[in-house]
Amino acid sequence: MSAPHADRARYDRATAHLDAPLAIVDLPAFDDNADDLLRRARGKPIRVASKSVRCRALLERVLERDGFAGIMSFTLAESLWLARSGFDDVLLAYPSADRAGFAELAGDPKLAAAVTVMVDDTAQLDLIDASRGGPGGSEEIRVCLELDTSLHLLGGLVRVGPRRSPLRTPAGLADLARAIAHRPGFRLVGLMAYEGHIAGVGDAIAGRPLRSRAIRLMQSAAKKELVARRAETVHAVRAVAPDLEFVNGGGTGSVQHTAAEDSVTEIAAGSGLFVPRLFDHYTSFRGRPAALFAQPVVRRPGVGVVTVLGGGYPASGAAGADRLPQPYLPEGLRYNPLEGAGEVQTPLLGSAADDLLIGDKVWFRHAKAGELCERFDELQLVDGDRVVATVPTYRGEGCTFL
């Protein structure tokens, strides 16, 4: 792995002909990260989480590799768009209330064969049925159930993990599976269980040894509990739907742990391709930062200070400093605590500021992966010290799905 100062020199040379703001993907780093995900998946196929990529060209690039199969999408509109674009295995990971989208799905045999939608409540089935739009909407809808993976402690008084599906017990999922089996127009093909409190929470926080230890203890308990409950759930659902095609689990931070479970047939991952700053704090793996954006220096207000244009690109989630982009290159820059990352301009402090001139680029890492692409129309694909291609993001193709 090259040193950060060498990477900065490469990125500056590669983009010398381009004005910032701009965003890049370092292709060798992207490919190395893909290799690492495959190694940790232990031979199980990886379904790519599109929300963490949001660029068709890069989805195509990773899906060309042996070991990656299918897309995990985030809205029904995106799922249909991807299916119309030629992706033939799209799992929508979140329930939808897009009536027009369901009408299109139910009326097109190609789309209905390519897209699987998420349900965890019979009311969602009712909405889909009400959206079918008459006799033309007769295609069978492929559906997937989601298991709530959260860890419950003290008899359920304490809950650790994302609040997603209301389905927690094997019996509850089996009941919904039976409801689907007896309902015309639907076919149960999959089961999903995303353990966000394991996959999406770093366990090696710099300067926080006690908190890191507490997270590792929590995750150890959560893994043990989930392995047993997920296996029981798969057994219960397969008793109703023996032709279940897939059981999806995991996430970038838990790939190797989830891959070890016999009940899981495929792994979900996406952030591990770009490796944003929130994925720096794991003991189980270390990736290479592959996606960055650059802002131009436009002011030098004084000693130890420069101002760059824009940069106020916070990531989703609970508001906090960890959701801000990280001033990455040159090393040694930090935010002014009274201003942070600004809508139109961002002051940066540190001795490295004194070596920057007007027009120089400061390179940042976004806190989360694909959300960076909501800010840029295109990505510059860098190999070595050259831009080898320029590709549109979803936004650059006129698609903003949320």
Secondary structure, 3 states (H helix, E strand, C coil): CCCHHHHHHHHHHHCCCCCCCEEEEEHHHHHHHHHHHHHHHCCCCEEEEHHHCCCHHHHHHHHCCCCEEEEEECCHHHHHHHHHCCCCCEEECCCCCCHHHHHHHHHCHHHHHHEEEEECCHHHHHHHHHCCCCCCCCCCEEEEEECCCCEEEHHHCEEECCCCCCCCCHHHHHHHHHHHHCCCCEEEEEEEECCHHHHCCCCCCCCCHHHHHHHHHHHHHHHHHHHHHHHHHHHHHHHHCCCCCEEEECCHHHHHHHHCCCCCCEEEECHHHHCCHHHCCCCCCCCCCCEEEEEEEEEEEECCEEEEECCCCCCCCCCCHHHCCEEEECCCCEECCCCCCCCCEEEEECHHHHHCCCCCEEEEECCCCHHHHHCCCEEEEEECCEEEEEEECCHHHCCCCC
